[in-house]
Amino acid sequence: MAMENMADKAQATGEEIYRLVERLYPICRSITGDGVRQTLAILREYIPLEIHEVRTGTTVFDWTIPKEWNIRDAYVKDADGRRVIDFKKHNLHVVSYSVPVRQRMSLAELKAHLFTSEEYPDWIPYRTSYYNESWGFCLAHNDFLKLADGEYEVCIDSSLEPGSLTYGEYFIQGDSEDEILLFAHCCHPSLCNDNLSGLAMLTLLARELADADTRYSYRFVFAPATIGSTTWLSRNQANLSRIRHGLVAAVLGDPGKLTYKKSRSETAEIDRAVEHVLKHSGEDYEILDFSPWGYDERQFCSPGINLPVGRLTRTPNGCYPEYHTSADNLQLVTPAALGNSFALYRELMQVLDENRTFINLSPNCEPQLGKRGLYRKTGGYKDVENRQLAILWVLNQSDGMHSLLDIAEKSGMSVRELSRVADELVSCELLKLAGT
C-alpha cells in the first residue's frame, strides 16, 4: 500500500475511533453496574461481544466479587437551593461506589467528604471507594474555595446491593489454537485517554482482524481493572497455556510518544516484537522494564500466572497532568494519535503472525538464485540489492532454530521484509516451515 494511502487510512481510522470515544464519554462507569453494560452494548454494535455476568460473592482467587453499584443522581445544594456540586454536569463529581446519602449538614461536616486537587485547581479529580463503604464528592479546588459557611443539602441517589460484575469477550479463530490476548479496562467513567482510547481502539482492531486470514487466534477482553482481569483469569485457568502473546491497551489517544512496558520475563517474544516494530516505525518511543505497578499487566504477569503480556501505551498512566482528572477529556485525545496507535497495533499483530521459523532445503553453499528468478526487481522493496540481501539473510539463518524475528534483530531488516522473501523462497522450494 502506498505511503499516502496508509496515512489516509490511519487518519480515517483515527477519526472513527475518536467518534466512538466521543459516544462513550458521557457514560458513568465503575467496576460494576449498568454503565459497564451500556458501554459493552455499544461495543457490540461493532463486534459480537459475548457478555459475562459474575455474581456478587463469587470467589476469584483471593478476591470476592463486590456488590453492584449504580447511580442515578447526586448533588450538593446550598442554602438557596442551588446545586453547587452536580453529578449531572460531570460524573467525576461523585466518588465512585459512594453509598446512598440524604442528609443536611454544615460546611465543616461536608468538607470531610470533599476531594480536590490544589495542584490543578480548575480540574475535578477522579476518586474511588470500591471496597470501603463510604461516600464523597470531587470538585475543582477553585470551586471548593467558593463554598460559603452554612447548611447544605447532600444527596447521592445510588444503590449498592447484590448483583454482578460484567465483562465482554470476543474470540477470533485463526489457523492455530495459539492465542494473542488483548485486554482493555472498561471501568473508568468520563476519562477519554484512560481508558476510552484503549476500548475504542481495540474494538476497531478486533473488527479488522475478524476479516483477516491469521495464523494466531485472537482473544479480546474488556473488563474492569484489577477485579475484572482477576475474574477472567480465575475463570479461564484451563486455557491459559494457549496464550502465546498479550498486550494491555490503555492511554492511546494523547499526543505523547509510544511507550512499552515489558512483560515479567522481559525477553518474551512480545517484548522483542514490540521493540522491533517501534524501532522500525521511525517515531520516538520508550521501553520500560517490568514493574509490579501499573494496569492489568500486573495480574497477567503475577508469579502464579506469568503470561507473556506487556503494556503498550502512549504517555503512561500517572505521567501526564490530566491523568485521573476532568481534563482527560475530548480535547486531550486526538484522531491522529488514535489512528497512529491503531496502525502500530495492527503492524505488531502482522509481525507476530509472520514471525515463523524455516529450514533451508539447499543448505550446502548458496543455491543458484538467478535460475529461479530471484534476482528480478519486485514491488515493495527499495531496490534489488536490499531484496537480495534479505534473501541471503533468510537462507543463511534458516536452520530451524532462528525465527524471522531473530534474523531481523541480527540483520537490522524488518520482519515484514524478511517474511516476503521467505514466502518467495518457500514457493521456489528453497525453504520449508520448521516442523512441517
N, C-alpha and C positions, 0 to 999 in steps of 0.2 A: 504494500500500500504506500502510495506517495506520501512524503512527509506532510504536505499541506492537507491531504485527506485525513491523516492520522490526527493532526491538530484540530481539524474541523470536527472530527468525531469526538475527541476528548472534550471540546468546548460544548458540543451538543449534549453529551452525556452529563457533563458537569451541570448544565442548566436544568436537565431533568432531575438529577439528584437534588439540586437546590430547591426545586418546586416541591419535591417530596418532603424535604426538611421543613419548608415553609408550611406545609399542610399539617405536619406532626407537631409543630412548635407550640400551639396553644394548649395541648393536652396535658393535664396534670397526671403524671405517672409516679409510681412508687414501686416498692419491691413486690407488692401485690395489688390487686384491685382492678376496677373497671377501666382505669386509664391504660393499663398494660393491655387489657383485652381490646380496647378501642384501637390502640396502636398496632397490634398484631393483625387486627381485622383490615386495617388499611394496607399493611404489607401483603396481605393475602390477595389483594387486587392485582398484585404484580407477580407473585409466585404462590404455588399451592402449599402454603404452610400447614403443617399438622400441629394443632393446638393441644397442649397437655395441661391438665389441671391436677395439682398435687395437694391433697387435703391438709388443712391445719392439723398440727400434731404429728405429722409423719416424720419419722427419724431419717435423716440423711447424714450418714457418718456421725460427726459429733454435734450436728445441728438439729434443730426441730423447726419444721415449717411453722411460721408465726400466724397469728390471727390476720385476717384480711382487713385492709384499711381502705376506706372510701371517704371522699369528702364532697360536700355539695356547696357549702358556702362558709365564709369566715370573715370576720371584721372586728375592728375596734372602733367604737363611736365615742366622740367627745360629748361634753355636756350639752352641746347644741344639736346633737343627733347626727353630726357629720361623720362619715366613715374616714377616719384618719389613717387607717390601715385596711386595705380592701383586697381580699383574695381574688375577687372577680377582675381586678385590674392586673394582677400578676400573681400566678400561683406560687412563686417563691416566697410570698409574704407569710405563708404558714409553714412552720417546721413540720416536715414530712412525718406522718404517723402520730400527729397530735391527737390526743384523746378528746372526746366531746367536752365543750365548755360553754356554760351560760352563766355569767356572773357580772356583778358590778363591783368595781374596786378602785382604789386610789391609784394615782400615777406611781407612787412608791411601790405598791404591791405589783402593779403591772410591769414595772421595769425588770423584775426578776425573771420575766418571761420574754424579754425583748432582746434581739440579737442584731448587731450592726457591724460594719467594718469601718473603723476610723481611718484606715489606710486609703480606702476608696469610698469616700463619704457620700457619693451620689449613686452608688450601686447597692442593690439588695443582695445580701449574701444568701447562700443556699445551706440550710442546716437540716439534719435528720435526727430522729429519735426512735429508730426501728425497734430496739429491744429493751427500751426503758419507757414505760408508760408515763408520759408527761405531755406538756403542750407548750407551744411558744409561737411567736411571730417574728418575722425578719423585716427589716425596713432600712432604707438609706439612712446613714448616720445624720445627715443634714436634716432629714425629716424628723428623726428622733429628737434632735435639739429643739425643734419647734413645739414639742408636746408641752402643753401648759399643765400646771397643777390643777387638780380637780378629780371628779369621779368619771370613770369610763365604763362603758358597756362592752363586754367581751363576749363574742360568740364564735365558737368553732362547731359548725354543723357537720360532724364526721361520725363514722362508725368504725369500731374495732371489735370484730367478732369472728367466730369460726367461719372459715371459707376455704380458700385455696390459693396457692401460688401458681401463676400461669407462665408458660414459656412456649415458644414456637420453634419448630424444627422442619427443615426441608432437606431431603436427600436426593441426590442426583446420581444415578447408577452409571459408572464408567465401564471400561473394558475389564478392569481389575476390581477385586473386592477391597483392595487397599484404599484408604480414605485420606482426604485432606479435610481437616476440621477448620471451620471459620466461625468465630464467635464474636458477637457484639452484645453489650449490655443494654437493656431496654427499660431501665427503672428510673432514670433521671427525668425530672419534669421539664420545664421550658428552658433547656440548655441546648443550644444548637450544635456546638462543636463536641460537647460531651453529653450525650453521645448520639444525637440525631444524625450526625455526619456518618458515623460507623454503621448505624442501622440502615440508612438510606443507600449508602454506597454498596454495602454487601447485598442488599436486596436487588439492586440493578446488576451486580456482578453475578448473582445466582440466576437471574433471568437470562443473562447472556450465556452462561455456561450450560444452561439447560438445553440449548440448541447446538452445543458444540460436541464434536467427537473427541472424547477424552480418554486417556489411559486410566487415570485415577477416578475414583468415585469422590463426590463432594458432599460434605455434611455441613449445613448452615444451622447455627443455633442462636436464637435471640432470646435471652433470658436475663432476669435481674442480676445485678452484680453480686458476687460472693455467694449468697444463698442460692442463686439460680444456677451458677456453674457447679456448685457443690451438689445441688439436687440432680442435675443432669449426669454428673459423673457417678453419683451413687446409684442411679437407675440404669446405667449403661456399662457397668463394670465388665460384663462378659464380652463386650465388643471393643474394648479399648485397644486391644492388640492390633486392630485393623488400621489404626490411625498412624500414618507414616509422617505426616507433617501437619502443623497447625499454626494459626495466627489469631491473635486477639486484635480486632479492628476498632479503633477509637480515635477521637480528636483528629479527624482527617480533613477538616474544612478550613482551618486557619491558614494564613499566608506563610507560616514558618517552614523551616526546612524539614525534610523527611527524616524520621528518627526510628531506628530499630533497636529494640531491646532483645538480647539473645535469650534462647531457651536455657534451662538449667544446666544442660551439658556444655553449652556454649560452642560446641563443634558439630551439632546436628546438621543434617543436610539442609534443613530450612534456614539455619543461620548462615550457611555458606551461600545458599541460593539468593537470599535477600541481599547480602553484601555484594554478590556478583551483579545483580540487577541494578542496585543503587550505583555501583561503580560505573556501569555502562550507560546510566541514564543521562550523564552529563550535568547533573544537578548537584547542589550542595546537600550533604547528608551527614548524619552522625550515627555511630554504632555504640550502643551501651552494653556493658556487661550485665549479666543477670543479677538481680537482687530480689529478695522476697518482699518487695514493696511495689505497689502499682495497681494494676487492674486484675482481671481474672486469670492472667498467666500464672499468678501465684497459686491458684488451685490446680491448674493443669500441670504445673511443674512442682507440686508438692511431692515429698520423697516417696510416698506410697503410690502415687500416680505416675509421675515422672514422664510425661509425654513430651515429645519434641515440639513444643509450642512456644513461639516468640510473640512479640507485640510490635506491630508496625503502625506508627502514628505520624503526625506532623509534630508540632510542639508538644512534648509530653505533658501528662496531667500535672498540674501544680506549677508549671513553668511558664505560664502566660498570665498576665494580670487579671484577665477576665474570667479565669477558671473559677467555677462554682459561684458565679455571681450573675446578676441580671444582665451584665454586659456581654455574656456569652449568648448573643442574640443573632438575629438575621443579618446584622451589619458585620459581625465578626467573620462569618463563613462566606466564601465566595464560590461561584460556579467554577472559576479557573482552578482553585485549589482542589475542589471536589473532583473535577474532571481529571486533574493530574494524579490524584490519589488512586482513582479508578484505573487509569491507564497503567500505573505501576503495579497494582494488584493483578491486573489482567496479564501483564507481561510476566510477572512472577509465576502465575499459575501455568503459563505456557512453558516457562523454563523448567519447572518441576515436572511437568508432563513429558517434556522432551529429554530430560536427563536420563539417558539409558546407557547401558554398558554393552560393548560389542567385542567380537573376536575377529581378528584379521584372518581371512581364509587364504591369503597368499603372503605368509609372514617371512619367507626367505628372500631377503632383499626387497626393494621396492618393485611392485608389479608394474608392467608397462601400461601407462595410463593413456597414452596417445591413441592406441588402437581401440580403446574403449570410449573414446570421445570425451575424456575427462579434462581435456585442456581447452574445450570450447568456452567462449565467453557466454555466461548466462546472466539473467536478470537477478537483481538482489545483491550483487557484490560490487564493491567499489572498483575493483579491477581484477584481471585474470590472476595476477600474482597473489593477491590476497586469498582467492579461492584455492589456488594450487597449494599455498601454504597450509590452509585449513585441511585439505585432503591429506597432506603429508603428516600433519599432526595426528589426525584421526587414525590413519593407518599405523603409524608408529606406536601409538599408545593403546591401541585396541587389542589388549592381551587378556581380556576377560576380567581384569582387576581394576581398570581405570574407567570411571564414568566420564561422560561428556563434561560434567562439571569439573572433574579432576583435570581433564585436558584443558578446559577453558582457563582454570586458575594457573596452569603451567605455561600456557601459550600466550595468555593475555587476550585471546579472542573471546567472542560471546558464545554462549551455549546455543543460541538460536542459529548462529552462523555455522557452527560445527554440526548441528543437527541436520541442517540442509544437505551438507556434503555427505554426512553419514547415510542419509536416505539414498542419495545417488550411488554410494558405494555398495549398499545392500542390493539395489536394483542391478548393479553390474556384477553381483555375486562375489564381491571382494570382501564383504563383511557379513556377519550374521549377529543377531542379538545373542548375548550370553544367556545360556540356559535353554536355548532352543535347539 
